Amino acid sequence: MMRLILGFLGIVFTATTLSLVFAAAGIGGLLFMYSRGLPDHETLSNYAPPTISRIYSRQGMVVDEFATERRLFTPADEIPDLLAQAFISAEDRNFYDHAGYDPRAIAAAFVDAVRSRGQDVRGASTITQQVMKNFLLDGSRTVERKVREIILAARIERTLSKDRILELYLNEIFLGQNSYGVAAAAQTYFNATLEELTLEQVAYLAALPQAPSNFHPVTDYDRAITRRNYVLREMYENGYISERQMEEAQAAQLETVQGGHIEPFRLNRPPRNYFTDEIRRQLSAEYGADEFFAGGYAVRSTMDESLQQVAEASLRRALERYDRDRGIWHGAVETIDPSLLGDEGSWRQALASVRIPRDIEGWFPAVVLEVGDSSARIGIEGVEDDEDGHFIPAEDVTWARPLNEDGSRGSQARVAGDLLSVGDVVHVRRMTRDSDGSFLRWTLRQVPEVQGAFMAMDVHTGRVLAMQGGFSYQHSSFNRATQATRQPGSSFKPFVYAAALDSGYSPNTIVIDAPIELETAQGIWRPSNASNQFYGPSPLRTGIELSRNLMTVRLAQDVGMDTVARYAERFGVYDDMTPFLANSLGAQETTLYRMVAAYGMFANGGERVEPTLVDRIQNRYGETVYRHDQRLCPDCDLASLDPGFAPRVLSTRERVIDPITAYQLTSMMRGVVQRGTASGSVNLPVPTAGKTGTTNDARDVWFVGFTSNIVAGCYIGYDQPETLGRGASGGGMCGPVFQRFMLEAIEEYGGGEFPIPEGGEFYPIDRYSGARLPAGASGGNVVYELFRAGEAPFEGLLSVIDGGWAMSSDIPIFARPDEANGGGGDGQQVITATGETVEVPTNTGFGTLSSGGLY
């Protein structure tokens, strides 16, 4: 009997052993089969999840962000313990004990599935397994994927620490509302940092990984509360919080951004503008769009927020003024079906869905609800209705004429119904009383068809302080400061004069202002002055101050257009300038961005300055990967300096032109502002220089100017170039934009006299005849010009540059600066630009004309 029992036990033992052997072999074979071709888990050691790249203003405020996935990377040592404990309690309570997978959880899940006959199937994935699924595998629900997941989880546990695995998980997990990772979710739901989260908020975030769409804080409030409270109970049972903490948190309401209890983060961030989008364009080109949008860069921009707002307002004011003066109503932005405008809730919902620029300060989207005999009743976005409603009265539309279907102008509007119909979506603005700011009425506005750009830059560092690329970024994201290539017109002339002054000419060199004819492939070219008159021999200063075209062409011919082209390229105005004489008058296109940067080199004494929108870039780990300012500061590392001494900052910049040339040009361009083509619109309390530009038929108008610290420029024109009409000019249209901006800028950045370079000497010069005057001379006709040492001006005969073209016999020998009088005079008296009569010294030596340098 015993033998039979032993034999039976032997058979059982053998069968069991063989079964275990075969099972082990089967499992081994299964693991071997599924482990073949697995992704390399060691790549996670260097994995960096896609994170948001943020743009910060000069003051350190977040002004924009770019991302393919809205994620803020948070290192493991910066993740609060309470947050980590909440996710561990909700997702993997044995996280710190298992080796990547949890046999107990797998067994429990299997038992529950069997007991419920497949009705209660729950996951048993650990946090490590979820990391493997999210990073290295797909999300398919198959046995094969599960086995591969377990294999990889066991391997990664031997490669990475638990904290590193948890870091990957908490930065990668999707938590709804386009938020990836806990830091982005904290901001999205609670507008808080991780450190600011309360216990109940932490528990809600930990409730989301299971199914974010099922626990929306508004539409699924009860389910969200139930899941949150489950997480709190798990935290208590795991010993992370006390029972009292659990009960208080479970009793708390779920208050979120989505529920309207908390102000959203985006509300505190300004709308995207031309400045930040240009940073996006440049850095995407530099690093690649994929890297920039996912790299988690912290970009410290050069933007001065307050001046950016001034730039936007100044340009908009000029564009709108021109548009209102034209008096043409372009029509509604869009039309809403009147049947959708029943009650207040209906029209507000319909208006909110309309695509209309909402980034224009002081402007509100509105919809016409009713048109009466004289006025129109409107509903205004973001403005509550009062008892009487809001109206556009008849007196507010009389400035405009509607356009007919054939493009012709209709009759002048007399009542609101002449321009508006029910359902029209328009812009409105509050009109207030100047004396006390009290409300008067709502006024009808429209985005102008004319466009333009403005940019301001620090002349010493190249830091761009403000940039506005059009009337409204939301209306048109095309950045006309950097992307629009336009003819600079007369604003290019300083580069012709720079080439001349660097080539041996002087500020009092005389150039003939007389008719020119030139044969070209397109026929005879006859350039003319804006007045269509000619003024005879005049000093270089007059050519700049009064923007004489014929003087400039003759000077360019005499210097040589190849030389002018080299100078324009050296300043960065063009990459490759075509040496045609017409280009001396600014016929070749360039950008405002290039022109402002080039003028900055006049302002800083002739040193190269590269414009930049970015001061510094840091990667996701806080390491600086780019810094713009490369100047040397040998004293900055010293513990202290002697009283009254500032740290020395040494420039390593390339010199573009001689510093005396830069000062001579600056002095001449100060004359443009004091008594020339910008004198009527630019009048700042600090020394200011600049140059106007108006192209043929006034298709583009420019002004670029500078103080000792800041250079700024403006251009205005249609995107599809067409004339701006009679009277349009750079001084008249762009000058006021510069003036309004710079009044604010000098409050912050100041301004002073332009530094006088070494190696020169001042001499009194008659600014009408160019003749040297006796030492100590003064008066309205006297200007002290800087000459290089050893190049003192002659006291007698002055040569005259004619560029190879003869001077007509009927052109007076003395120039009359007042263009309205059209020349003339007997050579003894001249009339100034202000109408004064001044005596020209008799020892000027005029009477003999040289033929010019090339001929």
Buried (B, 14 or more C-beta within 10 A) or exposed (E): EEEEEEEEEEEEEEEEEEEEEEEEEEEEEEBEEBEEEBEEBEEBEEBBBBBBBBBBBBEEEBBBBBBBBBBBBBEBEEBBEBBBBBBBBBBBBBBEEBEBBBEEBBEEBEEBBEEEEEEEEEBBBBBBBBBBBBBBBEEEEEEEBBBBBBBBBBBBBEEBEBBBBBBBBBBBBBBBBEBBBBBBBBBBBBBBBBEEBBBBBBBBBBBBBBEBEBBBBEEBBEBBBEBBBBBBBBBBEBEBBEEEBBBBBBEBEBBBBBBEEBEBBEEEEBBBBBBBBBBBBBBBEEBEBEBBBBBBBBBBBBBBBBBBBBBBBBBBEBBBEBBBEBEBBEBBBBBBEBEBBEEEEBBBEBBEEBEBBBBBEEBBBBBBBBBEEBBBBBBBBEBEBEEEEBBBBBBBBEBBBBBEEEEEBBEEBEBBBBBBEBBBBBBBBBEEEEEEEEEEBBBBBBBBBBBBBBBBBBBBBBBBBBBBBBBBBBBBBBBBBBBBEBBBBBBBBBBBBBBBBBBEBBBBBBBBBBBBEBEEEEEEBEBEBBBEBBBBBBBBBBBBBBBBBBBBBBBBBBBBBEBBBBBBBBBBBBEEBEBBBBBBBBBBEBBBBBBBBBBBBBBBBBBBBEBBBBBBBBBBEEEEEBEBEEEEEEBEEEEEEEEEEEEEEEBEBEEBBBBBBBBBBBBBBBBBBBBBBBBEBBEBEBBBBBBBBBBEEBBBBBBBBBBBBBBBBBBBBBBEBEEBEEEBBBBBBBBBBBBBBBBBBBEEBEBEEBEEBEEBBEBBBBBBBBBBBEEEBEEEBBBBBBBBEEEEBEBEBBBBBBBBBEBEEEBBBBBBBBBEEEBEBEBEEBBBBEEEEBEBBEEBBBEEBEEBBEE
